[in-house]
């Protein structure tokens, strides 16, 4: 298996045409970057670069692998950004379960304010009785339930 750092090093060498400049770009020493590329070549079973004292060029296998590596890095960046966006409520989906009395009284105003602050978060609302809401939270059908505290012990936090 290869690491993101190996892919970034490979792409940097390919795009910059230099191990020295790529090493500076990815904040590695030139020997460490060279070692990383050799390990990647061993893993893939192909030479990625033709090297001589003055230049570095991609082999045909390197050119073919470059597109894949660039897409993998772009996908990883998008996945990380999406996760950060969800963690900071910049996007995502919130599944909410509430008592009918809450749905008709308090929820509309709260949702309006939430939607103003977090316009990229979609909210779905499900109303039900207290026991239903507790079940939905326990089986992960909803993310949050607004209900009354049950009389019996519950594994849920209220």
N, CA, C and O atoms as a GROMACS GRO file, in nm:
protein
  632
    1UNK      N    1   0.084  -0.117   0.000
    1UNK     CA    2   0.000   0.000   0.000
    1UNK      C    3   0.089   0.124   0.000
    1UNK      O    4   0.196   0.124   0.060
    2UNK      N    5   0.044   0.226  -0.066
    2UNK     CA    6   0.122   0.349  -0.070
    2UNK      C    7   0.052   0.457   0.012
    2UNK      O    8  -0.068   0.450   0.039
    3UNK      N    9   0.130   0.554   0.050
    3UNK     CA   10   0.079   0.662   0.133
    3UNK      C   11   0.054   0.787   0.049
    3UNK      O   12   0.110   0.802  -0.060
    4UNK      N   13  -0.028   0.872   0.101
    4UNK     CA   14  -0.057   1.000   0.036
    4UNK      C   15   0.072   1.076   0.009
    4UNK      O   16   0.089   1.137  -0.097
    5UNK      N   17   0.162   1.072   0.105
    5UNK     CA   18   0.289   1.146   0.091
    5UNK      C   19   0.369   1.094  -0.030
    5UNK      O   20   0.432   1.173  -0.100
    6UNK      N   21   0.366   0.962  -0.052
    6UNK     CA   22   0.435   0.907  -0.169
    6UNK      C   23   0.372   0.957  -0.298
    6UNK      O   24   0.443   0.996  -0.391
    7UNK      N   25   0.240   0.955  -0.304
    7UNK     CA   26   0.173   1.003  -0.425
    7UNK      C   27   0.201   1.151  -0.447
    7UNK      O   28   0.228   1.193  -0.560
    8UNK      N   29   0.196   1.231  -0.340
    8UNK     CA   30   0.223   1.374  -0.354
    8UNK      C   31   0.366   1.397  -0.401
    8UNK      O   32   0.391   1.484  -0.484
    9UNK      N   33   0.460   1.319  -0.348
    9UNK     CA   34   0.599   1.331  -0.392
    9UNK      C   35   0.614   1.296  -0.539
    9UNK      O   36   0.680   1.368  -0.614
   10UNK      N   37   0.551   1.186  -0.581
   10UNK     CA   38   0.557   1.145  -0.722
   10UNK      C   39   0.499   1.253  -0.813
   10UNK      O   40   0.561   1.292  -0.912
   11UNK      N   41   0.380   1.302  -0.779
   11UNK     CA   42   0.315   1.404  -0.862
   11UNK      C   43   0.400   1.530  -0.865
   11UNK      O   44   0.412   1.593  -0.970
   12UNK      N   45   0.457   1.568  -0.755
   12UNK     CA   46   0.540   1.688  -0.750
   12UNK      C   47   0.664   1.676  -0.838
   12UNK      O   48   0.699   1.770  -0.910
   13UNK      N   49   0.730   1.560  -0.833
   13UNK     CA   50   0.847   1.540  -0.920
   13UNK      C   51   0.803   1.548  -1.066
   13UNK      O   52   0.869   1.612  -1.148
   14UNK      N   53   0.691   1.482  -1.098
   14UNK     CA   54   0.643   1.482  -1.237
   14UNK      C   55   0.608   1.623  -1.284
   14UNK      O   56   0.643   1.660  -1.396
   15UNK      N   57   0.541   1.700  -1.199
   15UNK     CA   58   0.498   1.834  -1.240
   15UNK      C   59   0.612   1.935  -1.240
   15UNK      O   60   0.615   2.025  -1.324
   16UNK      N   61   0.706   1.921  -1.146
   16UNK     CA   62   0.816   2.018  -1.136
   16UNK      C   63   0.939   1.976  -1.215
   16UNK      O   64   1.026   2.059  -1.242
   17UNK      N   65   0.947   1.849  -1.253
   17UNK     CA   66   1.058   1.800  -1.333
   17UNK      C   67   1.191   1.797  -1.259
   17UNK      O   68   1.297   1.797  -1.320
   18UNK      N   69   1.185   1.792  -1.126
   18UNK     CA   70   1.307   1.798  -1.047
   18UNK      C   71   1.283   1.736  -0.910
   18UNK      O   72   1.184   1.768  -0.843
   19UNK      N   73   1.373   1.648  -0.870
   19UNK     CA   74   1.364   1.592  -0.735
   19UNK      C   75   1.394   1.700  -0.631
   19UNK      O   76   1.331   1.703  -0.525
   20UNK      N   77   1.487   1.786  -0.660
   20UNK     CA   78   1.525   1.890  -0.564
   20UNK      C   79   1.409   1.986  -0.539
   20UNK      O   80   1.375   2.014  -0.424
   21UNK      N   81   1.350   2.037  -0.646
   21UNK     CA   82   1.237   2.131  -0.629
   21UNK      C   83   1.116   2.062  -0.567
   21UNK      O   84   1.046   2.121  -0.484
   22UNK      N   85   1.092   1.937  -0.606
   22UNK     CA   86   0.979   1.863  -0.549
   22UNK      C   87   1.001   1.837  -0.401
   22UNK      O   88   0.907   1.846  -0.322
   23UNK      N   89   1.123   1.805  -0.363
   23UNK     CA   90   1.153   1.780  -0.222
   23UNK      C   91   1.126   1.906  -0.140
   23UNK      O   92   1.071   1.897  -0.030
   24UNK      N   93   1.165   2.020  -0.191
   24UNK     CA   94   1.136   2.147  -0.121
   24UNK      C   95   0.985   2.167  -0.110
   24UNK      O   96   0.934   2.208  -0.006
   25UNK      N   97   0.915   2.139  -0.219
   25UNK     CA   98   0.770   2.161  -0.223
   25UNK      C   99   0.696   2.074  -0.122
   25UNK      O  100   0.602   2.120  -0.057
   26UNK      N  101   0.739   1.947  -0.107
   26UNK     CA  102   0.669   1.855  -0.016
   26UNK      C  103   0.735   1.849   0.122
   26UNK      O  104   0.697   1.768   0.207
   27UNK      N  105   0.834   1.936   0.144
   27UNK     CA  106   0.901   1.947   0.274
   27UNK      C  107   0.969   1.818   0.317
   27UNK      O  108   0.954   1.772   0.430
   28UNK      N  109   1.043   1.759   0.225
   28UNK     CA  110   1.125   1.642   0.253
   28UNK      C  111   1.267   1.671   0.206
   28UNK      O  112   1.289   1.760   0.124
   29UNK      N  113   1.361   1.596   0.258
   29UNK     CA  114   1.495   1.604   0.202
   29UNK      C  115   1.493   1.534   0.066
   29UNK      O  116   1.408   1.449   0.041
   30UNK      N  117   1.586   1.569  -0.020
   30UNK     CA  118   1.592   1.507  -0.152
   30UNK      C  119   1.617   1.356  -0.140
   30UNK      O  120   1.554   1.280  -0.213
   31UNK      N  121   1.707   1.310  -0.052
   31UNK     CA  122   1.724   1.166  -0.038
   31UNK      C  123   1.597   1.095   0.012
   31UNK      O  124   1.566   0.984  -0.032
   32UNK      N  125   1.524   1.158   0.102
   32UNK     CA  126   1.400   1.097   0.152
   32UNK      C  127   1.296   1.086   0.041
   32UNK      O  128   1.226   0.986   0.031
   33UNK      N  129   1.286   1.189  -0.042
   33UNK     CA  130   1.192   1.185  -0.154
   33UNK      C  131   1.234   1.078  -0.254
   33UNK      O  132   1.150   1.002  -0.303
   34UNK      N  133   1.362   1.070  -0.285
   34UNK     CA  134   1.411   0.968  -0.378
   34UNK      C  135   1.380   0.828  -0.326
   34UNK      O  136   1.337   0.740  -0.401
   35UNK      N  137   1.402   0.806  -0.197
   35UNK     CA  138   1.372   0.678  -0.136
   35UNK      C  139   1.223   0.646  -0.145
   35UNK      O  140   1.185   0.532  -0.174
   36UNK      N  141   1.139   0.745  -0.121
   36UNK     CA  142   0.994   0.727  -0.128
   36UNK      C  143   0.952   0.687  -0.270
   36UNK      O  144   0.867   0.600  -0.287
   37UNK      N  145   1.010   0.752  -0.370
   37UNK     CA  146   0.978   0.720  -0.510
   37UNK      C  147   1.026   0.579  -0.544
   37UNK      O  148   0.955   0.505  -0.612
   38UNK      N  149   1.145   0.541  -0.499
   38UNK     CA  150   1.196   0.405  -0.525
   38UNK      C  151   1.102   0.301  -0.463
   38UNK      O  152   1.075   0.198  -0.525
   39UNK      N  153   1.052   0.327  -0.342
   39UNK     CA  154   0.959   0.233  -0.278
   39UNK      C  155   0.828   0.225  -0.356
   39UNK      O  156   0.772   0.116  -0.371
   40UNK      N  157   0.780   0.338  -0.406
   40UNK     CA  158   0.658   0.338  -0.486
   40UNK      C  159   0.680   0.260  -0.615
   40UNK      O  160   0.593   0.183  -0.656
   41UNK      N  161   0.795   0.279  -0.679
   41UNK     CA  162   0.826   0.205  -0.801
   41UNK      C  163   0.833   0.054  -0.772
   41UNK      O  164   0.784  -0.027  -0.851
   42UNK      N  165   0.892   0.018  -0.660
   42UNK     CA  166   0.900  -0.124  -0.623
   42UNK      C  167   0.760  -0.181  -0.599
   42UNK      O  168   0.730  -0.293  -0.641
   43UNK      N  169   0.676  -0.106  -0.533
   43UNK     CA  170   0.539  -0.150  -0.507
   43UNK      C  171   0.462  -0.169  -0.637
   43UNK      O  172   0.389  -0.267  -0.653
   44UNK      N  173   0.478  -0.076  -0.729
   44UNK     CA  174   0.406  -0.081  -0.856
   44UNK      C  175   0.469  -0.179  -0.954
   44UNK      O  176   0.401  -0.230  -1.044
   45UNK      N  177   0.597  -0.205  -0.938
   45UNK     CA  178   0.666  -0.295  -1.029
   45UNK      C  179   0.703  -0.230  -1.160
   45UNK      O  180   0.727  -0.299  -1.259
   46UNK      N  181   0.709  -0.098  -1.164
   46UNK     CA  182   0.749  -0.025  -1.285
   46UNK      C  183   0.837   0.093  -1.247
   46UNK      O  184   0.830   0.144  -1.135
   47UNK      N  185   0.919   0.135  -1.341
   47UNK     CA  186   0.995   0.258  -1.322
   47UNK      C  187   0.904   0.374  -1.360
   47UNK      O  188   0.838   0.371  -1.464
   48UNK      N  189   0.899   0.475  -1.276
   48UNK     CA  190   0.814   0.591  -1.302
   48UNK      C  191   0.889   0.703  -1.375
   48UNK      O  192   0.830   0.781  -1.449
   49UNK      N  193   1.020   0.708  -1.352
   49UNK     CA  194   1.102   0.815  -1.409
   49UNK      C  195   1.226   0.758  -1.476
   49UNK      O  196   1.278   0.654  -1.436
   50UNK      N  197   1.272   0.830  -1.578
   50UNK     CA  198   1.405   0.809  -1.634
   50UNK      C  199   1.489   0.922  -1.579
   50UNK      O  200   1.455   1.039  -1.594
   51UNK      N  201   1.600   0.886  -1.515
   51UNK     CA  202   1.682   0.987  -1.450
   51UNK      C  203   1.820   0.990  -1.517
   51UNK      O  204   1.875   0.886  -1.553
   52UNK      N  205   1.873   1.110  -1.532
   52UNK     CA  206   2.014   1.124  -1.566
   52UNK      C  207   2.067   1.240  -1.483
   52UNK      O  208   1.994   1.293  -1.398
   53UNK      N  209   2.187   1.280  -1.504
   53UNK     CA  210   2.248   1.382  -1.417
   53UNK      C  211   2.182   1.518  -1.432
   53UNK      O  212   2.196   1.603  -1.343
   54UNK      N  213   2.111   1.542  -1.541
   54UNK     CA  214   2.054   1.676  -1.564
   54UNK      C  215   1.903   1.681  -1.568
   54UNK      O  216   1.845   1.789  -1.557
   55UNK      N  217   1.837   1.568  -1.584
   55UNK     CA  218   1.691   1.576  -1.600
   55UNK      C  219   1.620   1.452  -1.544
   55UNK      O  220   1.680   1.347  -1.521
   56UNK      N  221   1.494   1.470  -1.525
   56UNK     CA  222   1.404   1.364  -1.480
   56UNK      C  223   1.284   1.368  -1.573
   56UNK      O  224   1.219   1.472  -1.588
   57UNK      N  225   1.254   1.255  -1.637
   57UNK     CA  226   1.137   1.249  -1.724
   57UNK      C  227   1.053   1.127  -1.688
   57UNK      O  228   1.105   1.026  -1.641
   58UNK      N  229   0.926   1.140  -1.710
   58UNK     CA  230   0.834   1.028  -1.684
   58UNK      C  231   0.853   0.918  -1.788
   58UNK      O  232   0.874   0.946  -1.906
   59UNK      N  233   0.847   0.796  -1.743
   59UNK     CA  234   0.841   0.683  -1.835
   59UNK      C  235   0.698   0.673  -1.886
   59UNK      O  236   0.610   0.746  -1.840
   60UNK      N  237   0.674   0.583  -1.980
   60UNK     CA  238   0.535   0.566  -2.026
   60UNK      C  239   0.447   0.517  -1.911
   60UNK      O  240   0.332   0.559  -1.899
   61UNK      N  241   0.500   0.428  -1.827
   61UNK     CA  242   0.425   0.383  -1.709
   61UNK      C  243   0.401   0.497  -1.611
   61UNK      O  244   0.295   0.505  -1.550
   62UNK      N  245   0.501   0.584  -1.597
   62UNK     CA  246   0.487   0.701  -1.510
   62UNK      C  247   0.380   0.796  -1.560
   62UNK      O  248   0.301   0.849  -1.482
   63UNK      N  249   0.377   0.817  -1.693
   63UNK     CA  250   0.273   0.905  -1.751
   63UNK      C  251   0.135   0.846  -1.727
   63UNK      O  252   0.040   0.918  -1.693
   64UNK      N  253   0.124   0.717  -1.743
   64UNK     CA  254  -0.006   0.650  -1.722
   64UNK      C  255  -0.048   0.660  -1.575
   64UNK      O  256  -0.164   0.690  -1.545
   65UNK      N  257   0.045   0.636  -1.484
   65UNK     CA  258   0.014   0.640  -1.341
   65UNK      C  259  -0.013   0.782  -1.291
   65UNK      O  260  -0.087   0.800  -1.194
   66UNK      N  261   0.046   0.881  -1.355
   66UNK     CA  262   0.031   1.021  -1.310
   66UNK      C  263  -0.115   1.063  -1.304
   66UNK      O  264  -0.158   1.124  -1.206
   67UNK      N  265  -0.192   1.032  -1.407
   67UNK     CA  266  -0.333   1.070  -1.407
   67UNK      C  267  -0.409   1.008  -1.291
   67UNK      O  268  -0.491   1.073  -1.226
   68UNK      N  269  -0.380   0.881  -1.266
   68UNK     CA  270  -0.444   0.813  -1.153
   68UNK      C  271  -0.405   0.879  -1.020
   68UNK      O  272  -0.490   0.906  -0.935
   69UNK      N  273  -0.277   0.905  -1.004
   69UNK     CA  274  -0.228   0.965  -0.880
   69UNK      C  275  -0.290   1.103  -0.858
   69UNK      O  276  -0.328   1.136  -0.746
   70UNK      N  277  -0.300   1.183  -0.962
   70UNK     CA  278  -0.361   1.316  -0.949
   70UNK      C  279  -0.508   1.306  -0.909
   70UNK      O  280  -0.554   1.382  -0.825
   71UNK      N  281  -0.580   1.211  -0.969
   71UNK     CA  282  -0.722   1.193  -0.933
   71UNK      C  283  -0.737   1.144  -0.789
   71UNK      O  284  -0.825   1.190  -0.717
   72UNK      N  285  -0.650   1.051  -0.748
   72UNK     CA  286  -0.657   1.000  -0.610
   72UNK      C  287  -0.633   1.114  -0.511
   72UNK      O  288  -0.705   1.126  -0.412
   73UNK      N  289  -0.532   1.196  -0.537
   73UNK     CA  290  -0.504   1.309  -0.447
   73UNK      C  291  -0.619   1.408  -0.445
   73UNK      O  292  -0.655   1.459  -0.339
   74UNK      N  293  -0.676   1.437  -0.562
   74UNK     CA  294  -0.789   1.530  -0.567
   74UNK      C  295  -0.909   1.472  -0.491
   74UNK      O  296  -0.977   1.545  -0.419
   75UNK      N  297  -0.935   1.342  -0.507
   75UNK     CA  298  -1.045   1.278  -0.435
   75UNK      C  299  -1.021   1.282  -0.284
   75UNK      O  300  -1.113   1.306  -0.206
   76UNK      N  301  -0.897   1.257  -0.242
   76UNK     CA  302  -0.864   1.262  -0.099
   76UNK      C  303  -0.886   1.404  -0.045
   76UNK      O  304  -0.940   1.421   0.064
   77UNK      N  305  -0.843   1.504  -0.121
   77UNK     CA  306  -0.863   1.643  -0.077
   77UNK      C  307  -1.011   1.676  -0.064
   77UNK      O  308  -1.053   1.740   0.033
   78UNK      N  309  -1.090   1.632  -0.162
   78UNK     CA  310  -1.235   1.656  -0.155
   78UNK      C  311  -1.298   1.586  -0.037
   78UNK      O  312  -1.383   1.643   0.032
   79UNK      N  313  -1.257   1.462  -0.011
   79UNK     CA  314  -1.312   1.386   0.102
   79UNK      C  315  -1.279   1.454   0.234
   79UNK      O  316  -1.364   1.465   0.321
   80UNK      N  317  -1.156   1.500   0.248
   80UNK     CA  318  -1.116   1.569   0.372
   80UNK      C  319  -1.194   1.699   0.388
   80UNK      O  320  -1.240   1.731   0.497
   81UNK      N  321  -1.208   1.774   0.280
   81UNK     CA  322  -1.282   1.901   0.287
   81UNK      C  323  -1.430   1.877   0.320
   81UNK      O  324  -1.489   1.950   0.399
   82UNK      N  325  -1.489   1.774   0.259
   82UNK     CA  326  -1.628   1.740   0.290
   82UNK      C  327  -1.644   1.705   0.437
   82UNK      O  328  -1.740   1.748   0.501
   83UNK      N  329  -1.552   1.627   0.490
   83UNK     CA  330  -1.559   1.590   0.632
   83UNK      C  331  -1.547   1.714   0.720
   83UNK      O  332  -1.619   1.727   0.819
   84UNK      N  333  -1.455   1.804   0.686
   84UNK     CA  334  -1.441   1.928   0.763
   84UNK      C  335  -1.567   2.013   0.754
   84UNK      O  336  -1.612   2.070   0.854
   85UNK      N  337  -1.625   2.020   0.635
   85UNK     CA  338  -1.749   2.097   0.617
   85UNK      C  339  -1.861   2.040   0.704
   85UNK      O  340  -1.936   2.116   0.765
   86UNK      N  341  -1.872   1.910   0.708
   86UNK     CA  342  -1.977   1.849   0.790
   86UNK      C  343  -1.950   1.875   0.938
   86UNK      O  344  -2.043   1.903   1.014
   87UNK      N  345  -1.824   1.865   0.979
   87UNK     CA  346  -1.791   1.886   1.120
   87UNK      C  347  -1.820   2.029   1.163
   87UNK      O  348  -1.850   2.054   1.280
   88UNK      N  349  -1.810   2.122   1.071
   88UNK     CA  350  -1.832   2.264   1.104
   88UNK      C  351  -1.968   2.313   1.054
   88UNK      O  352  -1.991   2.434   1.046
   89UNK      N  353  -2.057   2.220   1.022
   89UNK     CA  354  -2.194   2.250   0.979
   89UNK      C  355  -2.198   2.341   0.857
   89UNK      O  356  -2.286   2.427   0.846
   90UNK      N  357  -2.103   2.321   0.765
   90UNK     CA  358  -2.106   2.397   0.640
   90UNK      C  359  -2.181   2.319   0.532
   90UNK      O  360  -2.218   2.375   0.429
   91UNK      N  361  -2.203   2.191   0.556
   91UNK     CA  362  -2.281   2.108   0.463
   91UNK      C  363  -2.322   1.981   0.536
   91UNK      O  364  -2.275   1.954   0.646
   92UNK      N  365  -2.409   1.905   0.474
   92UNK     CA  366  -2.449   1.777   0.532
   92UNK      C  367  -2.599   1.766   0.544
   92UNK      O  368  -2.675   1.844   0.487
   93UNK      N  369  -2.639   1.667   0.619
   93UNK     CA  370  -2.782   1.640   0.639
   93UNK      C  371  -2.803   1.606   0.786
   93UNK      O  372  -2.731   1.523   0.843
   94UNK      N  373  -2.901   1.670   0.847
   94UNK     CA  374  -2.936   1.647   0.987
   94UNK      C  375  -3.074   1.586   0.991
   94UNK      O  376  -3.170   1.643   0.940
   95UNK      N  377  -3.084   1.468   1.052
   95UNK     CA  378  -3.212   1.398   1.066
   95UNK      C  379  -3.261   1.418   1.209
   95UNK      O  380  -3.196   1.376   1.304
   96UNK      N  381  -3.375   1.483   1.223
   96UNK     CA  382  -3.427   1.525   1.352
   96UNK      C  383  -3.561   1.457   1.378
   96UNK      O  384  -3.645   1.448   1.288
   97UNK      N  385  -3.581   1.410   1.501
   97UNK     CA  386  -3.710   1.354   1.543
   97UNK      C  387  -3.760   1.435   1.662
   97UNK      O  388  -3.685   1.463   1.755
   98UNK      N  389  -3.886   1.473   1.658
   98UNK     CA  390  -3.942   1.558   1.764
   98UNK      C  391  -4.084   1.515   1.798
   98UNK      O  392  -4.152   1.449   1.720
   99UNK      N  393  -4.125   1.554   1.918
   99UNK     CA  394  -4.264   1.536   1.957
   99UNK      C  395  -4.353   1.628   1.872
   99UNK      O  396  -4.309   1.736   1.834
  100UNK      N  397  -4.474   1.587   1.843
  100UNK     CA  398  -4.563   1.672   1.763
  100UNK      C  399  -4.580   1.812   1.823
  100UNK      O  400  -4.590   1.910   1.750
  101UNK      N  401  -4.584   1.822   1.955
  101UNK     CA  402  -4.601   1.953   2.018
  101UNK      C  403  -4.480   2.043   1.991
  101UNK      O  404  -4.496   2.164   1.972
  102UNK      N  405  -4.361   1.986   1.988
  102UNK     CA  406  -4.240   2.064   1.958
  102UNK      C  407  -4.237   2.101   1.810
  102UNK      O  408  -4.201   2.213   1.775
  103UNK      N  409  -4.276   2.006   1.725
  103UNK     CA  410  -4.276   2.031   1.581
  103UNK      C  411  -4.367   2.148   1.542
  103UNK      O  412  -4.338   2.222   1.449
  104UNK      N  413  -4.477   2.163   1.615
  104UNK     CA  414  -4.572   2.268   1.579
  104UNK      C  415  -4.549   2.400   1.652
  104UNK      O  416  -4.603   2.503   1.612
  105UNK      N  417  -4.468   2.398   1.759
  105UNK     CA  418  -4.453   2.522   1.835
  105UNK      C  419  -4.311   2.578   1.828
  105UNK      O  420  -4.290   2.683   1.766
  106UNK      N  421  -4.216   2.514   1.886
  106UNK     CA  422  -4.079   2.567   1.896
  106UNK      C  423  -3.995   2.547   1.770
  106UNK      O  424  -3.915   2.634   1.735
  107UNK      N  425  -4.013   2.436   1.704
  107UNK     CA  426  -3.923   2.398   1.595
  107UNK      C  427  -3.919   2.495   1.477
  107UNK      O  428  -3.810   2.522   1.428
  108UNK      N  429  -4.030   2.548   1.428
  108UNK     CA  430  -4.021   2.636   1.312
  108UNK      C  431  -3.926   2.755   1.330
  108UNK      O  432  -3.847   2.785   1.240
  109UNK      N  433  -3.930   2.821   1.443
  109UNK     CA  434  -3.841   2.934   1.467
  109UNK      C  435  -3.696   2.893   1.480
  109UNK      O  436  -3.607   2.959   1.427
  110UNK      N  437  -3.673   2.783   1.550
  110UNK     CA  438  -3.536   2.733   1.568
  110UNK      C  439  -3.479   2.691   1.433
  110UNK      O  440  -3.363   2.721   1.402
  111UNK      N  441  -3.559   2.622   1.352
  111UNK     CA  442  -3.510   2.579   1.221
  111UNK      C  443  -3.482   2.698   1.130
  111UNK      O  444  -3.384   2.696   1.055
  112UNK      N  445  -3.564   2.800   1.136
  112UNK     CA  446  -3.540   2.919   1.053
  112UNK      C  447  -3.405   2.982   1.086
  112UNK      O  448  -3.329   3.018   0.997
  113UNK      N  449  -3.376   2.995   1.215
  113UNK     CA  450  -3.246   3.054   1.256
  113UNK      C  451  -3.130   2.963   1.217
  113UNK      O  452  -3.027   3.010   1.170
  114UNK      N  453  -3.148   2.832   1.237
  114UNK     CA  454  -3.043   2.737   1.201
  114UNK      C  455  -3.014   2.744   1.051
  114UNK      O  456  -2.898   2.747   1.010
  115UNK      N  457  -3.119   2.746   0.970
  115UNK     CA  458  -3.102   2.750   0.824
  115UNK      C  459  -3.036   2.879   0.777
  115UNK      O  460  -2.963   2.878   0.678
  116UNK      N  461  -3.060   2.988   0.847
  116UNK     CA  462  -2.991   3.114   0.813
  116UNK      C  463  -2.841   3.101   0.839
  116UNK      O  464  -2.760   3.148   0.759
  117UNK      N  465  -2.805   3.038   0.948
  117UNK     CA  466  -2.663   3.024   0.985
  117UNK      C  467  -2.593   2.913   0.907
  117UNK      O  468  -2.472   2.920   0.883
  118UNK      N  469  -2.668   2.810   0.867
  118UNK     CA  470  -2.609   2.693   0.802
  118UNK      C  471  -2.689   2.656   0.677
  118UNK      O  472  -2.754   2.551   0.675
  119UNK      N  473  -2.685   2.740   0.575
  119UNK     CA  474  -2.771   2.718   0.458
  119UNK      C  475  -2.740   2.592   0.377
  119UNK      O  476  -2.824   2.546   0.300
  120UNK      N  477  -2.622   2.535   0.392
  120UNK     CA  478  -2.586   2.415   0.316
  120UNK      C  479  -2.621   2.285   0.388
  120UNK      O  480  -2.596   2.176   0.336
  121UNK      N  481  -2.679   2.295   0.507
  121UNK     CA  482  -2.718   2.175   0.582
  121UNK      C  483  -2.867   2.149   0.556
  121UNK      O  484  -2.952   2.234   0.582
  122UNK      N  485  -2.896   2.031   0.505
  122UNK     CA  486  -3.035   1.990   0.484
  122UNK      C  487  -3.087   1.928   0.612
  122UNK      O  488  -3.015   1.856   0.681
  123UNK      N  489  -3.212   1.958   0.644
  123UNK     CA  490  -3.273   1.904   0.766
  123UNK      C  491  -3.398   1.828   0.728
  123UNK      O  492  -3.482   1.877   0.652
  124UNK      N  493  -3.410   1.707   0.782
  124UNK     CA  494  -3.536   1.634   0.768
  124UNK      C  495  -3.593   1.617   0.908
  124UNK      O  496  -3.520   1.590   1.003
  125UNK      N  497  -3.723   1.632   0.919
  125UNK     CA  498  -3.790   1.625   1.049
  125UNK      C  499  -3.891   1.512   1.045
  125UNK      O  500  -3.965   1.493   0.949
  126UNK      N  501  -3.890   1.436   1.153
  126UNK     CA  502  -3.983   1.326   1.171
  126UNK      C  503  -4.048   1.346   1.307
  126UNK      O  504  -3.978   1.363   1.407
  127UNK      N  505  -4.180   1.343   1.313
  127UNK     CA  506  -4.243   1.358   1.444
  127UNK      C  507  -4.301   1.225   1.489
  127UNK      O  508  -4.342   1.141   1.409
  128UNK      N  509  -4.302   1.208   1.620
  128UNK     CA  510  -4.351   1.083   1.676
  128UNK      C  511  -4.364   1.092   1.827
  128UNK      O  512  -4.331   1.194   1.888
  129UNK      N  513  -4.412   0.986   1.885
  129UNK     CA  514  -4.427   0.979   2.029
  129UNK      C  515  -4.291   0.955   2.094
  129UNK      O  516  -4.195   0.916   2.027
  130UNK      N  517  -4.283   0.979   2.225
  130UNK     CA  518  -4.156   0.970   2.297
  130UNK      C  519  -4.086   0.835   2.276
  130UNK      O  520  -3.966   0.831   2.252
  131UNK      N  521  -4.162   0.725   2.286
  131UNK     CA  522  -4.103   0.593   2.269
  131UNK      C  523  -4.049   0.572   2.128
  131UNK      O  524  -3.944   0.510   2.109
  132UNK      N  525  -4.122   0.624   2.029
  132UNK     CA  526  -4.077   0.613   1.890
  132UNK      C  527  -3.946   0.689   1.870
  132UNK      O  528  -3.853   0.639   1.807
  133UNK      N  529  -3.941   0.810   1.925
  133UNK     CA  530  -3.822   0.892   1.909
  133UNK      C  531  -3.701   0.824   1.972
  133UNK      O  532  -3.593   0.823   1.913
  134UNK      N  533  -3.718   0.768   2.091
  134UNK     CA  534  -3.608   0.698   2.157
  134UNK      C  535  -3.561   0.581   2.071
  134UNK      O  536  -3.441   0.561   2.056
  135UNK      N  537  -3.653   0.505   2.014
  135UNK     CA  538  -3.617   0.393   1.926
  135UNK      C  539  -3.541   0.442   1.804
  135UNK      O  540  -3.441   0.382   1.766
  136UNK      N  541  -3.588   0.551   1.742
  136UNK     CA  542  -3.522   0.604   1.622
  136UNK      C  543  -3.380   0.651   1.650
  136UNK      O  544  -3.290   0.633   1.568
  137UNK      N  545  -3.360   0.712   1.768
  137UNK     CA  546  -3.225   0.754   1.804
  137UNK      C  547  -3.137   0.632   1.827
  137UNK      O  548  -3.023   0.628   1.781
  138UNK      N  549  -3.190   0.531   1.898
  138UNK     CA  550  -3.112   0.411   1.928
  138UNK      C  551  -3.073   0.334   1.802
  138UNK      O  552  -2.963   0.279   1.795
  139UNK      N  553  -3.162   0.328   1.704
  139UNK     CA  554  -3.128   0.252   1.583
  139UNK      C  555  -3.068   0.340   1.473
  139UNK      O  556  -3.054   0.298   1.358
  140UNK      N  557  -3.033   0.464   1.509
  140UNK     CA  558  -2.966   0.559   1.418
  140UNK      C  559  -3.049   0.597   1.297
  140UNK      O  560  -2.995   0.633   1.193
  141UNK      N  561  -3.182   0.589   1.311
  141UNK     CA  562  -3.270   0.638   1.204
  141UNK      C  563  -3.269   0.790   1.201
  141UNK      O  564  -3.297   0.851   1.097
  142UNK      N  565  -3.238   0.851   1.315
  142UNK     CA  566  -3.228   0.997   1.325
  142UNK      C  567  -3.099   1.031   1.399
  142UNK      O  568  -3.043   0.948   1.470
  143UNK      N  569  -3.054   1.154   1.381
  143UNK     CA  570  -2.931   1.200   1.448
  143UNK      C  571  -2.960   1.256   1.586
  143UNK      O  572  -2.883   1.236   1.680
  144UNK      N  573  -3.073   1.326   1.598
  144UNK     CA  574  -3.109   1.392   1.724
  144UNK      C  575  -3.258   1.373   1.747
  144UNK      O  576  -3.338   1.380   1.654
  145UNK      N  577  -3.294   1.349   1.872
  145UNK     CA  578  -3.434   1.341   1.908
  145UNK      C  579  -3.466   1.440   2.017
  145UNK      O  580  -3.393   1.450   2.116
  146UNK      N  581  -3.574   1.514   2.000
  146UNK     CA  582  -3.621   1.608   2.102
  146UNK      C  583  -3.749   1.549   2.160
  146UNK      O  584  -3.853   1.546   2.094
  147UNK      N  585  -3.739   1.501   2.285
  147UNK     CA  586  -3.850   1.430   2.345
  147UNK      C  587  -3.845   1.446   2.496
  147UNK      O  588  -3.754   1.510   2.550
  148UNK      N  589  -3.940   1.388   2.563
  148UNK     CA  590  -3.940   1.390   2.710
  148UNK      C  591  -3.850   1.278   2.761
  148UNK      O  592  -3.825   1.180   2.691
  149UNK      N  593  -3.803   1.294   2.883
  149UNK     CA  594  -3.718   1.193   2.945
  149UNK      C  595  -3.805   1.073   2.984
  149UNK      O  596  -3.910   1.090   3.046
  150UNK      N  597  -3.759   0.952   2.948
  150UNK     CA  598  -3.839   0.835   2.986
  150UNK      C  599  -3.828   0.809   3.136
  150UNK      O  600  -3.729   0.846   3.200
  151UNK      N  601  -3.930   0.747   3.192
  151UNK     CA  602  -3.930   0.717   3.335
  151UNK      C  603  -3.830   0.607   3.367
  151UNK      O  604  -3.765   0.611   3.472
  152UNK      N  605  -3.817   0.509   3.278
  152UNK     CA  606  -3.722   0.398   3.299
  152UNK      C  607  -3.581   0.441   3.257
  152UNK      O  608  -3.563   0.538   3.184
  153UNK      N  609  -3.483   0.366   3.305
  153UNK     CA  610  -3.342   0.390   3.271
  153UNK      C  611  -3.327   0.385   3.119
  153UNK      O  612  -3.389   0.302   3.052
  154UNK      N  613  -3.245   0.471   3.068
  154UNK     CA  614  -3.217   0.474   2.925
  154UNK      C  615  -3.068   0.486   2.901
  154UNK      O  616  -2.997   0.552   2.978
  155UNK      N  617  -3.020   0.423   2.795
  155UNK     CA  618  -2.878   0.432   2.758
  155UNK      C  619  -2.849   0.564   2.688
  155UNK      O  620  -2.733   0.594   2.659
  156UNK      N  621  -2.952   0.642   2.661
  156UNK     CA  622  -2.934   0.769   2.590
  156UNK      C  623  -2.907   0.881   2.687
  156UNK      O  624  -2.949   0.877   2.803
  157UNK      N  625  -2.837   0.983   2.638
  157UNK     CA  626  -2.815   1.105   2.717
  157UNK      C  627  -2.930   1.201   2.690
  157UNK      O  628  -2.973   1.219   2.576
  158UNK      N  629  -2.981   1.261   2.798
  158UNK     CA  630  -3.090   1.356   2.786
  158UNK      C  631  -3.044   1.491   2.840
  158UNK      O  632  -3.121   1.587   2.840
   0.00000   0.00000   0.00000
